[in-house]
Amino acid sequence: MTPTQQCDGGNRHPALSIRLRTASHEIHSRAERSGIISQLLRGQASRRGYILYLRNLLPAYQALERELTLHQGTRAISRFFRPELARSAAMIRDLEHLHGQDWQEAVAQLPAATRYANRIAAASAAGPRLIGHAYTRQLADLSGARLLRGVLVRQLELADDEQAFFAFPSIGDPDKYKAGYRAALDAAGDEVPDSSAIVEEALCAFRCNIELAEAVQERAEA
């Protein structure tokens, strides 16, 4: 049995990376059409809206990075402790340049942001479910960063020091890196007792993203 296949009585089951992509296809598309994310992708978001989004996405990244650090000794989950994908420090730098040093006090953290971070902590307590959140955030960043960066630079005229969130200086070949990441997902799927829980949690992560995007849009337009 290879890391990308699971066999049971001669039946071949899709690898975890394929199951994640297939199961999340519809809700992933819905997330891209939701709230501030839709506006960002269409170049219709304001600078204020982007700052509000970045500030409210930050708690999820802080929670994810904290929980992955705690699981460095857990074989399947430790595959996704990847400092090169950590975004929270870069997001803080962007917020400081976009808004100022007082961003934490001046830009509201919405309840949806707190719920998202709490969900990540709860998934971590359940063990492998945390991988669903890593997949939803980390692989999406690598896949969509270039596109979103281009749109925001054109629309919001972001300066170089306002784009740290989109920069992955230690990843030379994103496509090769993503292939390795998918292989890590498949290996983890073979190692955990119930990989379906990872898929379920990834769908939950997308729902958290949708809720957050809609809450940010509502506040930005208030």
The 8 nearest C-alpha neighbors of each residue, nearest first, counted from 0:
[[1, 4, 5, 2, 6, 3, 189, 11],
 [0, 2, 3, 4, 5, 186, 189, 185],
 [3, 1, 186, 185, 4, 189, 0, 182],
 [4, 2, 14, 185, 1, 186, 5, 182],
 [5, 3, 14, 1, 2, 0, 13, 12],
 [4, 6, 12, 11, 0, 7, 14, 3],
 [7, 5, 11, 10, 9, 12, 8, 4],
 [8, 6, 10, 9, 5, 11, 12, 4],
 [7, 9, 10, 6, 11, 5, 12, 0],
 [8, 10, 7, 6, 11, 5, 12, 0],
 [11, 9, 7, 6, 8, 12, 5, 13],
 [12, 10, 6, 5, 9, 4, 13, 7],
 [11, 13, 5, 6, 4, 10, 14, 7],
 [14, 12, 17, 18, 4, 15, 11, 5],
 [13, 15, 3, 4, 17, 185, 16, 18],
 [14, 16, 18, 185, 17, 188, 19, 184],
 [15, 17, 19, 18, 14, 181, 184, 185],
 [18, 16, 20, 15, 14, 19, 21, 13],
 [19, 17, 15, 21, 20, 16, 22, 13],
 [20, 18, 16, 22, 17, 21, 198, 23],
 [19, 21, 17, 23, 18, 22, 24, 16],
 [20, 22, 18, 24, 19, 23, 17, 25],
 [23, 21, 19, 20, 24, 18, 198, 25],
 [24, 22, 20, 26, 21, 27, 25, 19],
 [25, 23, 27, 21, 26, 22, 20, 28],
 [24, 26, 28, 27, 23, 29, 22, 21],
 [25, 27, 29, 28, 23, 24, 30, 205],
 [28, 26, 30, 24, 29, 25, 23, 31],
 [29, 27, 31, 25, 26, 30, 24, 32],
 [28, 30, 26, 32, 27, 31, 33, 25],
 [31, 29, 27, 33, 209, 32, 28, 26],
 [30, 32, 28, 29, 37, 33, 36, 27],
 [33, 31, 37, 29, 30, 28, 36, 34],
 [34, 32, 30, 37, 31, 36, 209, 212],
 [35, 33, 213, 212, 216, 36, 37, 38],
 [34, 36, 216, 38, 212, 37, 39, 215],
 [37, 35, 39, 38, 34, 31, 33, 212],
 [36, 38, 32, 40, 33, 35, 39, 31],
 [37, 39, 43, 44, 35, 41, 36, 40],
 [38, 40, 36, 44, 42, 37, 41, 43],
 [39, 41, 37, 42, 38, 36, 147, 150],
 [42, 40, 38, 39, 43, 37, 150, 44],
 [41, 43, 39, 40, 154, 150, 44, 38],
 [42, 44, 38, 41, 39, 45, 154, 40],
 [45, 43, 38, 39, 42, 48, 49, 46],
 [44, 46, 48, 47, 49, 43, 155, 39],
 [45, 47, 49, 48, 155, 50, 44, 97],
 [48, 46, 50, 45, 49, 51, 219, 44],
 [47, 49, 45, 51, 219, 46, 50, 44],
 [48, 50, 52, 46, 51, 47, 53, 45],
 [51, 49, 53, 47, 52, 48, 54, 46],
 [50, 52, 48, 54, 49, 53, 47, 55],
 [53, 51, 49, 55, 50, 54, 215, 56],
 [54, 52, 56, 50, 55, 51, 49, 57],
 [53, 55, 51, 57, 52, 56, 50, 108],
 [56, 54, 52, 112, 57, 53, 108, 51],
 [55, 57, 53, 54, 59, 58, 52, 112],
 [56, 58, 60, 55, 54, 59, 87, 53],
 [59, 57, 61, 60, 116, 56, 62, 55],
 [60, 58, 116, 62, 57, 61, 56, 115],
 [61, 59, 63, 57, 62, 58, 87, 64],
 [60, 62, 58, 64, 59, 63, 87, 65],
 [61, 63, 65, 59, 60, 64, 116, 58],
 [64, 62, 60, 66, 65, 61, 67, 59],
 [63, 65, 67, 61, 66, 62, 60, 68],
 [64, 66, 62, 68, 63, 67, 61, 69],
 [65, 67, 69, 63, 68, 64, 62, 123],
 [68, 66, 70, 64, 69, 80, 65, 63],
 [69, 67, 65, 66, 70, 71, 64, 80],
 [68, 70, 66, 67, 71, 65, 72, 64],
 [71, 69, 67, 73, 72, 68, 77, 76],
 [72, 70, 77, 68, 73, 69, 67, 80],
 [71, 73, 70, 74, 77, 69, 76, 68],
 [74, 72, 70, 77, 71, 76, 75, 126],
 [73, 75, 77, 76, 72, 78, 71, 190],
 [76, 74, 187, 77, 78, 73, 190, 191],
 [77, 75, 78, 73, 74, 79, 127, 70],
 [76, 78, 71, 80, 79, 74, 73, 75],
 [79, 77, 76, 80, 75, 183, 74, 81],
 [80, 78, 77, 81, 76, 133, 67, 130],
 [79, 81, 77, 67, 78, 68, 82, 71],
 [80, 82, 83, 79, 84, 85, 78, 77],
 [81, 83, 85, 84, 80, 64, 86, 79],
 [82, 84, 81, 85, 169, 167, 170, 168],
 [85, 83, 82, 81, 86, 137, 167, 140],
 [84, 86, 82, 83, 87, 64, 81, 88],
 [87, 85, 89, 88, 90, 164, 84, 60],
 [86, 88, 90, 89, 60, 61, 57, 85],
 [89, 87, 91, 90, 86, 92, 85, 164],
 [90, 88, 163, 92, 164, 86, 87, 91],
 [91, 89, 87, 93, 164, 92, 88, 86],
 [90, 92, 94, 88, 93, 89, 95, 87],
 [93, 91, 89, 95, 90, 94, 88, 96],
 [94, 92, 161, 90, 96, 91, 95, 97],
 [95, 93, 97, 91, 96, 92, 98, 90],
 [94, 96, 99, 100, 92, 93, 98, 97],
 [95, 97, 93, 94, 98, 99, 161, 92],
 [98, 96, 94, 95, 93, 161, 99, 50],
 [97, 99, 95, 94, 96, 102, 100, 50],
 [100, 98, 95, 101, 96, 102, 97, 94],
 [99, 101, 95, 102, 98, 103, 96, 94],
 [100, 102, 99, 103, 104, 105, 98, 95],
 [103, 101, 105, 106, 104, 100, 99, 98],
 [104, 102, 101, 105, 106, 107, 100, 54],
 [103, 105, 102, 101, 106, 107, 108, 100],
 [104, 106, 102, 103, 101, 107, 98, 99],
 [107, 105, 102, 103, 104, 51, 108, 54],
 [108, 106, 109, 105, 104, 51, 103, 54],
 [107, 109, 55, 112, 106, 110, 54, 113],
 [108, 110, 111, 112, 107, 55, 113, 214],
 [111, 109, 113, 112, 114, 108, 214, 115],
 [112, 110, 114, 211, 109, 113, 115, 210],
 [113, 111, 115, 55, 110, 109, 114, 211],
 [112, 114, 110, 116, 115, 111, 117, 109],
 [115, 113, 117, 111, 112, 116, 118, 110],
 [114, 116, 118, 112, 113, 117, 207, 59],
 [117, 115, 59, 119, 113, 118, 114, 62],
 [116, 118, 114, 120, 119, 115, 113, 121],
 [119, 117, 121, 115, 120, 116, 114, 122],
 [118, 120, 122, 116, 117, 121, 123, 63],
 [121, 119, 117, 123, 118, 122, 124, 116],
 [122, 120, 118, 124, 123, 119, 117, 125],
 [121, 123, 119, 129, 125, 128, 124, 120],
 [124, 122, 129, 126, 120, 125, 121, 66],
 [123, 125, 121, 122, 126, 120, 129, 128],
 [124, 126, 122, 123, 128, 127, 121, 129],
 [125, 127, 123, 124, 128, 129, 122, 76],
 [128, 126, 129, 130, 76, 197, 125, 191],
 [129, 127, 197, 122, 130, 126, 131, 200],
 [128, 130, 123, 122, 127, 131, 132, 126],
 [131, 129, 133, 128, 132, 127, 134, 197],
 [132, 130, 201, 197, 200, 134, 129, 133],
 [131, 133, 135, 134, 130, 129, 201, 204],
 [134, 132, 130, 136, 131, 137, 135, 129],
 [133, 135, 131, 132, 138, 137, 136, 130],
 [136, 134, 132, 133, 139, 201, 137, 138],
 [135, 137, 139, 133, 134, 138, 140, 132],
 [138, 136, 140, 139, 133, 134, 135, 141],
 [137, 139, 141, 140, 134, 136, 142, 135],
 [140, 138, 142, 136, 137, 141, 143, 135],
 [141, 139, 137, 144, 138, 143, 142, 136],
 [140, 142, 138, 139, 144, 143, 137, 173],
 [141, 143, 139, 140, 144, 138, 145, 173],
 [142, 144, 140, 146, 145, 139, 141, 147],
 [143, 145, 140, 147, 165, 146, 141, 148],
 [146, 144, 148, 147, 143, 149, 165, 142],
 [147, 145, 149, 143, 148, 144, 150, 40],
 [148, 146, 150, 144, 149, 145, 143, 151],
 [147, 149, 145, 151, 146, 150, 144, 152],
 [148, 150, 152, 146, 147, 151, 145, 153],
 [149, 151, 147, 153, 148, 152, 42, 154],
 [152, 150, 154, 148, 155, 153, 149, 147],
 [151, 153, 156, 157, 149, 150, 155, 154],
 [154, 152, 150, 156, 151, 155, 149, 157],
 [153, 155, 151, 42, 152, 156, 150, 43],
 [154, 156, 151, 157, 152, 153, 46, 45],
 [157, 155, 152, 153, 154, 158, 151, 46],
 [158, 156, 152, 155, 161, 159, 151, 162],
 [157, 159, 161, 160, 156, 162, 152, 96],
 [158, 160, 161, 162, 157, 163, 152, 156],
 [159, 161, 158, 162, 163, 96, 93, 157],
 [162, 160, 93, 158, 159, 157, 96, 163],
 [163, 161, 164, 160, 159, 165, 93, 157],
 [162, 164, 89, 166, 165, 161, 93, 160],
 [165, 163, 89, 90, 162, 166, 86, 93],
 [164, 166, 163, 144, 162, 148, 167, 145],
 [165, 167, 163, 164, 168, 162, 144, 89],
 [168, 166, 170, 169, 165, 83, 84, 171],
 [169, 167, 170, 166, 171, 83, 165, 163],
 [168, 170, 167, 171, 83, 166, 84, 172],
 [171, 169, 168, 167, 172, 173, 176, 83],
 [170, 172, 169, 173, 168, 167, 176, 175],
 [171, 173, 175, 174, 170, 176, 177, 169],
 [174, 172, 176, 175, 177, 170, 171, 141],
 [175, 173, 177, 176, 172, 178, 142, 141],
 [176, 174, 178, 172, 177, 173, 179, 180],
 [175, 177, 173, 179, 174, 178, 172, 180],
 [178, 176, 180, 174, 179, 175, 173, 181],
 [179, 177, 175, 181, 180, 176, 174, 182],
 [180, 178, 182, 176, 177, 181, 183, 175],
 [179, 181, 177, 183, 182, 178, 176, 184],
 [182, 180, 184, 178, 183, 179, 16, 177],
 [181, 183, 179, 185, 180, 184, 186, 178],
 [184, 182, 180, 186, 181, 185, 187, 179],
 [185, 183, 181, 187, 182, 186, 16, 15],
 [186, 184, 15, 188, 182, 3, 183, 187],
 [185, 187, 2, 183, 189, 188, 184, 182],
 [188, 186, 75, 190, 184, 189, 185, 183],
 [189, 187, 185, 186, 194, 15, 190, 191],
 [188, 190, 186, 187, 191, 2, 185, 5],
 [191, 189, 187, 188, 75, 186, 192, 74],
 [190, 192, 193, 188, 189, 194, 187, 75],
 [193, 191, 194, 190, 189, 188, 127, 195],
 [194, 192, 195, 191, 196, 197, 188, 127],
 [193, 195, 196, 197, 188, 191, 192, 198],
 [196, 194, 198, 197, 193, 199, 15, 200],
 [195, 197, 199, 194, 198, 128, 193, 200],
 [198, 196, 128, 131, 200, 194, 195, 199],
 [197, 199, 195, 201, 196, 200, 19, 131],
 [200, 198, 196, 202, 197, 201, 195, 203],
 [199, 201, 203, 131, 197, 202, 198, 128],
 [200, 202, 131, 204, 198, 203, 199, 132],
 [203, 201, 205, 199, 200, 204, 23, 206],
 [202, 204, 200, 206, 201, 205, 207, 199],
 [205, 203, 201, 207, 202, 206, 132, 200],
 [204, 206, 208, 202, 207, 203, 209, 201],
 [205, 207, 203, 209, 208, 204, 210, 202],
 [208, 206, 204, 210, 205, 209, 115, 211],
 [209, 207, 205, 211, 206, 210, 212, 204],
 [208, 210, 206, 212, 30, 211, 207, 33],
 [209, 211, 207, 213, 208, 212, 214, 206],
 [210, 212, 208, 214, 111, 209, 213, 215],
 [213, 211, 34, 35, 209, 215, 214, 210],
 [212, 214, 34, 216, 210, 215, 211, 217],
 [215, 213, 211, 217, 216, 212, 210, 218],
 [216, 214, 218, 212, 217, 213, 219, 52],
 [217, 215, 35, 219, 213, 34, 218, 214],
 [216, 218, 214, 220, 215, 219, 213, 221],
 [217, 219, 221, 215, 220, 216, 214, 48],
 [220, 218, 216, 48, 217, 221, 215, 47],
 [219, 221, 217, 218, 216, 48, 215, 47],
 [220, 218, 219, 217, 216, 215, 214, 48]]
